[in-house]
């Protein structure tokens, strides 16, 4: 799969807009029907920041809804982007901070890698949570 750098940046921005809107359905729509997410987490199983693996739109939508339920508010930016148009992929730093539903605060700098299909939907997401 090949794409232009501008296309990849637009696809990342579409995903980021859905995250900022806290719309789990819109986030899931950014993924291919059989997409996979792998998250290497920091917290226990009950935490928004736990490790997770989901396949397909339904499971991905559930994971994002769970995340939004466990996090009260946040700001997020997708920075330090490195795009590979020939591979239809990108790596970036996700800078996210805010408060969890339990009142604790967080300030994270996550490493994110995404691979897109020809339709601009994410086929594979790898995410490593880290503290900023």
N, C-alpha and C positions, 0 to 999 in steps of 0.2 A: 504494500500500500504506500502510496506517495501522496503528499499534500504540500501545499505551500506553507511557509512559516506564518503568513498572515492567517491562513485558515486555522492552523493549530492554535494560534493565540486567540482567535475568536471562539473556538471550541472550549478552550480553558475558561475564557470569560463567561461563556454561557453556563458552564458548570458552576463557576464561582457565584454568578448571579442567583442561581437556584439555591445554593447553599445559604447565601445571605438572606434570601427570602424565607428560609426555613421550610421549604416546600419539598417534602420527601418524594412526592410523585414527580415533580419537575426534575429533581436530582436523578431519580431512576430513569427518566426519559433521556437523560444524557448518556445512558449506557446501552450497549447492544443487548438484545434479548437474552443472549447466553453469556453475558459478560461475567467476569470474576473480579472480586476485590479481595485483597490480602492485606490485613492491617496488623502490624507488629506493635502491640500496645504496651502501656506502662502500668495500667491499673488492674484491679481484680475484675472478676467476671461481671460484677454489678456496676462497674464504672463506665462512664462514657468513653473512657480512654483504654478500654480493654482490647486484647487481640481478637480478631474476627476474620472469618472467611465466608463469603457469600457468593452464590452463583445465581444468575438470572435476575430479571427486573423485580420480581416479587420479593425475593430475599433481600435484595439491595435496598428496595424501598423500606422494608421493615427495619433494616439496620439504621438507615438514616432517620427514620421516625423515632427509633429508640434513642439515638444520639440527641436529636432535638428535644426529646422529653427530659433528658438528663442534664441538659445544658440550658441555663436560663437565658443568658445573652452572650454575645460574642461579636468581635470584629475579626475579619479574616482577609488576608491578602495573599496572592499567589505571586511570589517574587523570585528573583534570580533564575529566571526561566532559561532553560537550554532546550531548544527544539531541534528535532531531527526530521526534516521534511521527507527524506528518502525512506525513513522507517515509519513515518506517521506517528511519531512519539515525542514525548517531552518529559523532562525532569525539572523539578522546581522545589523551592522552599515554601512551605505553607506557614505563614505567621498568623497564629490565632491566639486571642486572649479574651478573657471574660470571666463569668462566674458559672459554676455548676449549680444544679438544682438544690444541692445541700448547703449552698452559701459559700463554699470554698472558691477561691479564685485560681485561675490558671493562666500561664503564659508559655506557649509552646512554639517551637520551630520544628516542623515536621518535614521529612524528606518524602517527596511524592514523585512517582513515575507513572505515566499513563501512556497507553498505546491505543490509537484510534483506528477504527475501520474506515472504509471509503466514504461512508455516509456521515462521518464526523462524530459517531458515537464511540464511547470508551469501550474497548474490548477487554482490557486488563488494567487494573489499578493496583499498584504496590505502594503502601504507605507505612512509614516508620515514624511513630510518635517520639518526640523529644522535648525536653524542657529548654526554654530559651535562656 
